[in-house]
Amino acid sequence: MTIGKIAGAGNSTVEQLYQLVDKEPLLGSAYYRLRQTDFDGESTYSKIILLTFYPEAKHYSDLSPNPVAGGKTVLRLGGMQAGTKVRVSLVHMSGKIIRRFEVSANQIGAVEWEMSGLDSLASGVYSVLISTEQFNETLRLIIP
């Protein structure tokens, strides 16, 4: 099934970036690949990737593993609009901000961010403050 076509830039020595949005994605999981066709009619295919789409998904958040294992955990967020700016702060129970970062939700409205190097922090319960234009949330993170 073809979801769209984009005209290429032709012969170029500069990297070209192209973008196409599937305006009618399948619900659940779908596999995608790109086909590039040269002027001589020869085609090559990209590797196949799996994307998951749930348009009615409610907001979700998760830290796993929690307690932290191996000095790292993964923050997963979803149910947002694509491109949503997400500000995250790791805060010690004393109120001191230990780390801060900002990420953007991907095309399906999700974030998956690995927080590493946590084994250098003192053991205890930390707060992970998550803030977007639509919501604010606090998760608890245990560092053993």
C-alpha positions in Angstrom: 0.0 0.0 0.0 1.4 3.4 -0.9 0.6 6.3 1.5 2.2 9.1 -0.5 5.0 10.2 -2.9 7.5 13.0 -2.6 9.5 14.3 -5.6 13.3 14.0 -5.0 15.8 16.8 -5.3 17.6 15.0 -8.1 21.4 14.7 -8.2 22.6 16.4 -5.0 25.8 16.4 -3.0 24.0 17.8 0.0 21.9 15.7 2.4 18.2 16.0 1.7 15.5 15.6 4.4 12.0 14.5 3.4 8.8 14.2 5.5 5.5 12.5 4.9 2.6 12.0 7.3 0.3 9.0 7.1 -3.0 10.8 7.2 -4.9 7.5 7.8 -2.7 5.3 9.9 -3.9 1.9 10.9 -5.0 1.5 14.6 -2.5 -0.4 16.6 0.8 -1.6 15.1 1.8 -1.1 11.5 5.0 -1.7 9.5 6.5 1.0 7.3 9.3 1.2 4.8 10.4 3.6 2.2 11.0 3.0 -1.5 13.4 5.2 -3.3 13.2 5.2 -7.1 16.1 6.6 -9.1 15.7 8.3 -12.5 16.7 5.1 -14.3 13.7 3.3 -12.6 15.8 1.2 -10.2 14.3 1.1 -6.7 15.8 0.5 -3.2 14.0 -0.1 0.0 14.7 1.1 3.6 14.7 -1.2 6.6 11.2 -2.0 7.9 10.1 -0.2 11.1 7.2 -0.8 13.4 5.0 2.1 14.6 2.1 1.9 17.0 -0.8 4.4 16.8 -3.7 4.8 19.3 -5.4 8.1 18.7 -7.8 7.8 21.6 -5.0 6.9 24.1 -5.2 8.8 27.4 -2.2 10.3 28.9 0.1 7.8 30.6 3.5 8.0 32.4 5.9 5.4 33.7 9.4 5.1 35.2 10.9 1.7 34.8 12.6 0.1 36.5 11.6 1.8 39.7 13.6 1.4 42.0 16.4 2.3 39.6 18.6 -0.7 38.5 22.1 -0.4 37.0 22.1 3.3 37.6 19.3 4.0 35.0 15.6 4.1 34.5 13.4 4.9 31.4 10.8 7.6 31.5 7.8 6.8 29.2 5.1 9.3 28.5 2.2 9.1 26.0 -1.2 10.3 24.9 0.1 13.8 23.9 0.1 15.7 20.6 3.1 15.1 18.4 5.8 17.7 19.1 4.5 18.6 22.6 7.4 20.1 24.6 8.0 18.2 27.8 10.1 19.6 30.6 11.4 17.2 33.2 13.2 17.8 36.4 14.7 15.3 38.8 14.4 16.8 42.3 16.0 15.6 45.6 13.7 15.3 48.6 15.4 18.4 50.0 13.9 20.4 47.0 17.2 20.7 45.1 16.9 20.2 41.4 19.5 17.6 40.4 18.8 17.4 36.6 16.7 19.2 34.1 16.0 18.4 30.5 13.4 19.1 27.8 12.3 16.7 25.1 9.5 16.7 22.4 6.9 14.0 21.9 7.4 12.0 18.7 5.0 11.7 15.8 2.7 9.4 17.8 2.7 11.7 20.9 5.1 9.7 23.0 8.4 10.2 24.8 10.9 7.5 25.8 13.9 8.9 27.6 16.6 7.0 29.4 17.9 8.7 32.6 21.3 7.3 33.3 24.1 7.9 35.7 21.7 7.8 38.6 24.0 5.5 40.6 26.1 8.6 41.4 23.3 10.1 43.4 22.6 9.4 47.1 20.0 6.7 47.9 16.5 8.0 48.5 13.2 9.0 47.1 13.3 11.6 44.3 10.6 13.5 42.5 10.4 13.5 38.7 8.4 16.7 37.8 6.9 16.5 34.3 5.4 19.7 32.8 3.7 20.4 29.4 1.3 23.1 28.3 -1.5 20.5 28.9 -0.6 18.9 32.3 1.8 18.8 35.2 2.6 15.6 36.9 4.9 14.3 39.7 6.3 10.7 39.8 8.3 9.2 42.6 11.7 7.6 41.8 13.5 5.4 44.2 17.3 5.2 44.0 18.5 2.3 46.2 
